[in-house]
């Protein structure tokens, strides 16, 4: 299994996710959960993220996707628990998506 820091080596999008999470919620605890990097507020997960072969997987809480599906599916392929982010995403767009997930989870699950 990969160590937490290994997910960020040579991966600008993962570094951007980490920077965004910690800029919004500096107290977030970082750890591997379900084999992927995750950020927590205590025992509550705020977001998971993991590079996949053809996309970057963002794994918010399923309620986030349910509540934002109409907007999300205009830009991303989504399943119940996954937002598939294309590797060519603009950094500002990824930062906004991660910010939306973190802020929503902080207001609904803390």
Rosetta blueprint (number, residue, H / E / L):
1 X L
2 X L
3 X L
4 X H
5 X H
6 X H
7 X H
8 X H
9 X L
10 X L
11 X L
12 X H
13 X H
14 X H
15 X H
16 X H
17 X H
18 X H
19 X H
20 X H
21 X H
22 X H
23 X H
24 X H
25 X L
26 X L
27 X L
28 X L
29 X E
30 X E
31 X E
32 X E
33 X E
34 X L
35 X L
36 X E
37 X E
38 X E
39 X E
40 X E
41 X E
42 X L
43 X L
44 X E
45 X E
46 X E
47 X E
48 X E
49 X E
50 X E
51 X E
52 X L
53 X L
54 X L
55 X L
56 X E
57 X E
58 X E
59 X E
60 X L
61 X L
62 X H
63 X H
64 X H
65 X H
66 X H
67 X H
68 X H
69 X H
70 X H
71 X H
72 X H
73 X L
74 X L
75 X L
76 X L
77 X E
78 X E
79 X L
80 X L
81 X L
82 X L
83 X E
84 X E
85 X E
86 X L
87 X L
88 X L
89 X L
90 X L
91 X H
92 X H
93 X H
94 X H
95 X H
96 X H
97 X H
98 X H
99 X H
100 X H
101 X H
102 X H
103 X H
104 X H
105 X H
106 X H
107 X H
108 X H
109 X L
110 X L
